[in-house]
């Protein structure tokens, strides 16, 4: 049998679901919501032990759900073990570092939930810590780094040579240069243009 506050939550959830579908909740449904039904083929141990094992197994399922959703561990982009194993190890390392950061934060934090605040969401906590670990591993370029390494960055961003000549914006010309070009165009003589 569930705890009373858990039963109340289950009943509210059932009533809300029935209300959305414009139906009424059956009394049997409300009665079944008071209990946890666990079906297993394992015959050893007491019912309390089996429920405890299920709780532990459920915690493992939640960790895998978290890894698949937040760490993007659900789809391995590599198809051979030589490429997928390092990718998987890297993702797991980041997840372990994130979990370690959360543990350290809990140890040094004096914050405790109160009636003014909702309970801390472990999902949001992991998401926030994961973002912090990812930023520590691969931070954005700082301005100082960009300025001092301008030559290396320019080399990395340079294009490979092309068969055709690159097209650049023409620089602004002065009015005197425009007058010379107009005079050259009137004379239609390349020799006169070169001599200026």
C-alpha positions as CSV (number, residue, x, y, z in Angstrom):
1,X,0.0,0.0,0.0
2,X,1.2,3.5,-0.8
3,X,1.6,6.4,1.6
4,X,-1.4,8.7,2.1
5,X,0.2,11.7,0.4
6,X,1.1,9.5,-2.6
7,X,-2.4,8.1,-2.8
8,X,-3.8,11.7,-2.8
9,X,-1.4,12.6,-5.6
10,X,-2.5,9.6,-7.6
11,X,-6.1,10.3,-7.1
12,X,-5.7,14.0,-8.2
13,X,-3.8,12.8,-11.3
14,X,-6.6,10.3,-12.1
15,X,-9.3,12.9,-11.6
16,X,-7.5,15.5,-13.8
17,X,-7.0,12.9,-16.5
18,X,-10.7,11.9,-16.4
19,X,-11.8,15.6,-16.4
20,X,-9.8,16.3,-19.5
21,X,-11.5,13.4,-21.3
22,X,-14.9,14.4,-19.8
23,X,-15.3,11.1,-18.1
24,X,-15.7,10.0,-14.5
25,X,-13.2,7.9,-12.5
26,X,-14.4,4.4,-11.5
27,X,-14.2,3.5,-7.8
28,X,-12.1,0.4,-8.7
29,X,-9.5,2.6,-10.4
30,X,-9.3,4.8,-7.3
31,X,-8.9,1.7,-5.1
32,X,-6.1,0.3,-7.4
33,X,-4.3,3.6,-7.2
34,X,-3.7,3.0,-3.5
35,X,-1.3,0.1,-4.2
36,X,1.9,-0.7,-6.0
37,X,1.7,-3.8,-8.1
38,X,5.0,-5.5,-8.9
39,X,5.1,-8.5,-11.2
40,X,8.2,-10.6,-11.1
41,X,9.4,-14.1,-11.8
42,X,11.9,-14.0,-8.9
43,X,10.6,-16.2,-6.1
44,X,13.3,-15.5,-3.4
45,X,13.2,-12.8,-0.8
46,X,10.3,-11.0,0.9
47,X,8.0,-8.5,-0.7
48,X,9.8,-5.7,1.0
49,X,13.2,-6.8,-0.5
50,X,11.7,-7.1,-4.0
51,X,10.3,-3.6,-3.7
52,X,13.7,-2.3,-2.6
53,X,15.4,-4.0,-5.5
54,X,12.8,-2.5,-7.9
55,X,13.5,1.0,-6.4
56,X,17.2,0.5,-7.0
57,X,16.6,-0.7,-10.5
58,X,14.3,2.3,-11.1
59,X,17.1,4.6,-10.0
60,X,19.4,3.0,-12.6
61,X,16.7,3.5,-15.3
62,X,16.5,7.2,-14.4
63,X,20.3,7.5,-14.7
64,X,20.2,6.0,-18.2
65,X,17.3,8.2,-19.2
66,X,19.3,11.2,-18.0
67,X,22.4,10.1,-19.9
68,X,20.4,9.6,-23.1
69,X,18.5,12.8,-22.8
70,X,21.0,15.3,-21.4
71,X,24.4,13.9,-22.4
72,X,23.1,12.7,-25.8
73,X,24.2,9.1,-25.1
74,X,21.2,7.6,-26.9
75,X,22.7,7.6,-30.5
76,X,26.3,6.7,-31.1
77,X,27.4,8.5,-34.2
78,X,30.1,5.9,-35.0
79,X,29.5,2.4,-36.5
80,X,32.7,0.6,-35.5
81,X,34.1,-0.1,-32.0
82,X,37.3,1.9,-32.7
83,X,35.4,5.1,-33.2
84,X,32.4,4.5,-30.9
85,X,34.4,3.4,-27.8
86,X,36.3,6.7,-27.3
87,X,33.2,8.7,-28.0
88,X,31.3,6.7,-25.4
89,X,34.1,7.0,-22.9
90,X,34.3,10.7,-23.4
91,X,30.5,11.1,-22.8
92,X,30.7,8.9,-19.7
93,X,33.7,10.9,-18.4
94,X,31.7,14.2,-18.8
95,X,28.7,12.6,-17.0
96,X,30.9,11.5,-14.1
97,X,32.6,14.9,-13.8
98,X,29.1,16.4,-13.8
99,X,28.0,14.1,-11.0
100,X,31.1,14.9,-9.0
101,X,30.5,18.6,-9.4
102,X,26.9,18.1,-8.1
103,X,28.2,16.2,-5.1
104,X,30.8,18.9,-4.2
105,X,28.1,21.5,-4.6
106,X,25.8,19.7,-2.2
107,X,28.6,19.3,0.3
108,X,29.5,22.9,0.5
109,X,26.0,24.4,0.0
110,X,24.0,25.6,2.9
111,X,20.8,25.8,0.9
112,X,17.9,23.7,2.0
113,X,14.4,23.6,0.5
114,X,11.8,25.6,2.4
115,X,8.1,26.3,2.1
116,X,8.9,29.3,-0.2
117,X,10.8,27.2,-2.7
118,X,9.9,24.0,-4.5
119,X,11.9,20.9,-4.1
120,X,15.2,21.0,-6.1
121,X,14.8,19.2,-9.4
122,X,17.6,16.7,-9.9
123,X,17.1,16.9,-13.6
124,X,17.6,20.7,-13.7
125,X,20.5,20.4,-11.3
126,X,22.3,17.8,-13.6
127,X,21.5,19.9,-16.7
128,X,23.0,23.0,-15.2
129,X,26.1,21.2,-13.9
130,X,26.6,19.5,-17.2
131,X,26.6,22.9,-19.0
132,X,29.2,24.1,-16.5
133,X,31.4,21.1,-17.1
134,X,31.1,21.4,-20.9
135,X,32.0,25.1,-20.7
136,X,35.1,24.3,-18.6
137,X,36.2,21.7,-21.1
138,X,35.5,23.7,-24.3
139,X,35.1,27.4,-23.4
140,X,34.3,30.1,-25.8
141,X,37.3,32.0,-27.1
142,X,38.3,34.9,-24.9
143,X,39.1,38.2,-26.5
144,X,42.6,38.2,-25.1
145,X,43.2,34.8,-26.6
146,X,41.8,35.9,-29.9
147,X,44.0,39.0,-30.1
148,X,47.3,37.3,-29.1
149,X,46.7,34.4,-31.5
150,X,45.5,36.3,-34.5
151,X,48.0,34.8,-36.9
152,X,47.2,31.2,-36.0
153,X,43.5,31.8,-36.2
154,X,43.9,33.5,-39.5
155,X,45.8,30.6,-40.9
156,X,43.2,28.1,-39.6
157,X,40.4,30.2,-41.2
158,X,42.2,30.7,-44.5
159,X,40.7,29.1,-47.6
160,X,42.6,26.7,-49.8
161,X,43.9,28.1,-53.0
162,X,41.3,28.3,-55.8
163,X,41.6,27.9,-59.6
164,X,39.9,31.2,-60.1
165,X,41.0,34.5,-58.6
166,X,39.3,35.6,-55.4
167,X,36.8,38.5,-55.7
168,X,37.4,41.3,-53.3
169,X,35.5,44.5,-52.6
170,X,37.0,47.5,-54.4
171,X,38.4,50.1,-52.1
172,X,36.8,53.6,-52.2
173,X,38.6,55.9,-54.7
174,X,39.1,59.6,-54.4
175,X,37.6,62.0,-56.8
176,X,41.0,62.6,-58.4
177,X,41.3,58.9,-59.2
178,X,37.8,58.9,-60.7
179,X,38.7,61.9,-62.9
180,X,41.8,60.0,-64.2
181,X,39.7,56.9,-65.0
182,X,37.2,59.0,-66.8
183,X,39.9,60.7,-68.9
184,X,41.4,57.3,-69.7
185,X,38.0,56.0,-70.8
186,X,37.5,58.9,-73.1
187,X,40.9,58.5,-74.8
188,X,40.5,54.7,-75.0
189,X,44.2,54.4,-75.0
190,X,45.7,52.0,-72.5
191,X,49.1,53.6,-73.0
192,X,47.8,57.0,-71.7
193,X,46.2,55.3,-68.7
194,X,49.4,53.6,-67.7
195,X,51.5,56.7,-67.9
196,X,49.3,58.5,-65.4
